[in-house]
Amino acid sequence: MNSNRLMRIVDLSVVLENDSNWAPWWARNRVINQSHAMGRWVIRLLFGIGKRHLRTGLGWANDVIKLSTHGTTHVDAPWHYAPTSAGRPAKTIDEVPLSWCYGPGVRLDLRHVAPDTPISQADIKRGLTAIGHELRPGDIVLVQTGNDRLLGDRRYFSQGPGVSAEATHYLCDAGVKLMGIDSWGWDAPLGRQAAEAKATGRSDLFWAAHFVGVDKEYCQIERLANLEQLPPLGFTVCAFPLKVKRGSAGPARVVALIND
């Protein structure tokens, strides 16, 4: 790398914290921070030594986290969508190739799409035309809806356009193995989809984009943030998930690397 060039790192992940004051009960995270004073008590309990044996008079800090693998910024594995993908056993998150999780990024600014209209294939194509880019295998496509502005608000879980099944098929057919969004989920809000499914009796409306994973093997990043800090092109995405055995997803500290 040219020593005269600086690499900027943009954090695309949300903060993992207690969210019971705004998240619905089924989507809450819990972070328990244990103090240095408690660490001193634990050391005394485990090893029988007290305050005078500790340089600071205190012990270690520790934290206990209770969350779903989907409860913060995370990468969904094909196993999340169905038991099989593209006619083969679906990969769990510990089986997803790391090469899928690192690659050239493409940011599509689709904040103009109405929040009650799923992002279509035509929207994706127009977004690509606007930045003069043709998708290549290995591209990591990040869809910007602006929905991260609702973090801390219960509407985060029920508003936003989401991405349609046809648009998801289009990205997969272009060789995209990892795609992401700055909303709670890749699909349109589930309550809205459920209402449409019940009203019509159809089986192809609820979780439609996720179910593309039955036909096409791909992963998606959900709950991204700060996409407005990225250029449309010219950055690298790093989205390595935790290696959860047989996991349907893995929490990830997703970042973008930009050479300035």
N, C-alpha and C positions, 0 to 999 in steps of 0.2 A: 504494500500500500504506500502511496506517496505520503511522505512524512509531513508535507505541507497541507494536507487535507485533514479536516477534523470530522470525526464521526459523531453524530448526534443520536442519542437514544431517546425515543418517545415511548412512554409507558401507555399501553393500550388497555390496561387492566383496571377493574374496579377495586375499591378497597374492601377487604374482607373484614367485617365488623358485625357487632350485634345490630340486627335490623328489625327487631320485634315491634318498634314504634311505627313502622311503615309497611313492612312486608306481610302478606297474608300468612296465616298459620302454617300452610302447607309448603311455604317457600322460605322459611326463616333460617337464619344462621345464628350460631351462638359462639362467641369467643370469650373464654374465661381467662382473664389475666391474673396470674398468681404473683404476688409481690416478692421482693427480696427478703422481707421479714418472714413470709411463709416459707421461702426457700431455706432460711436458717432453721426453722422448725422441722422441716423435712430432713435436713442433714442431721439434726440431733436425733430424730426418730430412727434414721437408717444407720448412722455410724457412731452415735453416742458422743459426739463432740459438740461443744457449745460455742457461744459468742466469742470467748477469748481465744478460740482456735482459728477464728476467721479473720482475715486481714482487714476487712471492712466492718466486721461485726455483723455482717449480713450474709445471706446465702445467695443462691441463684434465682433469677426470675424464670418463670415458666408460663406457658399458655396451653390451654386445652381448647380445641376447636371441635365443634359439632356441626356438621353440614352435609348436605347431599353433594355428590360429585358434580351436580349441576347447579350448586347454590351460589357460585361466584363465576368470574370469568373462567371459561372451561372449553375443552375440546370434546365434542361428541364423537364416539366411535361408531362404526357401522352397526355394532351390536345393539346400540340404543334404538335403532329404527326397527329391527326385526332379527329373528334368529339366523336368517340367511340373507346374503347380499350377492347379486349378480350370479345366482345359482350355486353359491358356495357358502360354507359356514361363515357367518359374519365375524369380522375381526373385533375383539375386545380392545380396550384402550392400550393394554400392555402389548398387544400384537400389532398396533398401528406402526408402520415404518416411520422412523424419525425424519426420513427424507421428505415426507409429506408435510412436515411441520416447520420447514425452513425453506424460504424461497423468495423470489421477486414478488413484491406486493403491487396490487392494483387497487386504488381507492376510487370507488364510484360514488359520486355525490348525488344521491337520489332523495334529498330532503324535500324536493318539490312534490314528490308523489303524495297524494292525499292519504291521510292516516287510516282511512277505512277501505283502501284499495290495495290489494296485494301487488307487489312489484312484479311486473310482467317481463317476458322475454324481450318485448319491444323496448321497455324501459332500460333493460341491461344493454341492449344494442345501442340505444341512443346515448347512454352514458359512456360507452366505449368509443363511439364516434366522436363525442365531444372532447375526448382526451387524445384522440388519434392512436388508439391502441387496438391491436388484434390479439386476442387471447392465445397463449401458448401453453402447452402442457407444463405443469409445474407452477404456473402462476397461482398466487394466493390472492383471491378476490375479497376485498372488504367492502361491504355495502353500508353506506352512511345514510341513516334515516334521521339522525338528530335525536333519537329517542333517549339517549343517555342524559339528556337535559332533565328527564323525569326521575333520575336516581334520587331516592329519598322520598318519593311520592308514590302512593299506591297505584296511581294511574300507569306507572311503569309496566305493570303486569297486564294491563288491559287495553293499552293504546299502541298505535303504530301500524304501519302497513304490513310488515312481514314480507316474505318472498314467496311467490307462487311456485307450484310444482313445475310448470312449464319453464320458468326461468331457471329453476334448479337443474332440470334436465339439460337445458342449454349449456350451463356452466360445466356440468359433468361431461357432456359430449365434446366440449372444447379441451378436455384433458385436465380440468381443475380438480384436484384432489382435496383441497382445503379451501373453504370459503367461510366468511365471518360476517357478523352484523352487530351493530351497537344497540341492540334491543334485548329484551329478556329472552326471546326465542327467535329462531329463524322463520318459523311459520307466522302467519297472522295470529293475533291473540286467540287463545284457545276457546274462550267463552263465546266469541263471535263465530268461530268455526262450528262450535257445538250447536249453537242456535240455528245456523244454516243447515247443518246436517239433519237436525230434528225436524225442521220445517219442510225439508225436501225428501227425507227418507233415503238420501244417497249415502254411499259408503266411500266416495272419493273426495270428500270435502274436509273432513276433520283430519288434521295433522298431515295434510296432503304433501307438503314439501318434504317433510321428514320421511314419508313413505316412499319417496323417490329412491331412498337408500336400499329398498328391496331390489330394485332393478340395477342401480348404479352404485358402485363402491366409492364412497367419499366420506369426508369428515367435515364438521362445521364448528366454528368458534362462535359462542354466544356470550352476550353481556360484555361486549367491548366498550371502550370509551375513548374520548380524545381524538377521534379520527380527523377532526378539523385541523389538527396539527400536522397532518401528513400532506405531502404533495400527491397528485394523482398517480405518479409513477416515480421510479428512481429510488425506491427504498426496499429493504429486505425485512421480511416478517420472521420472527422467531416465536413459535407457539408450542413449546414442548410441555406436554401434559404430565402430571404425576403418573407414575407407573402402577396403577391400581390393578391388582390381579383380578382378571375376569370383569373388569369395570366397564360400565356403559359410557363413561366419560372420565376425564381427569381435569381437576382444577389446574390452571396454567397462569404463569406470569407472562403475558403476551407483550412483546415489545417490537418496535420498528427501529431499524438501523438506517440512518440517513447520512450519506457523505455530503457534508457542506463544503 
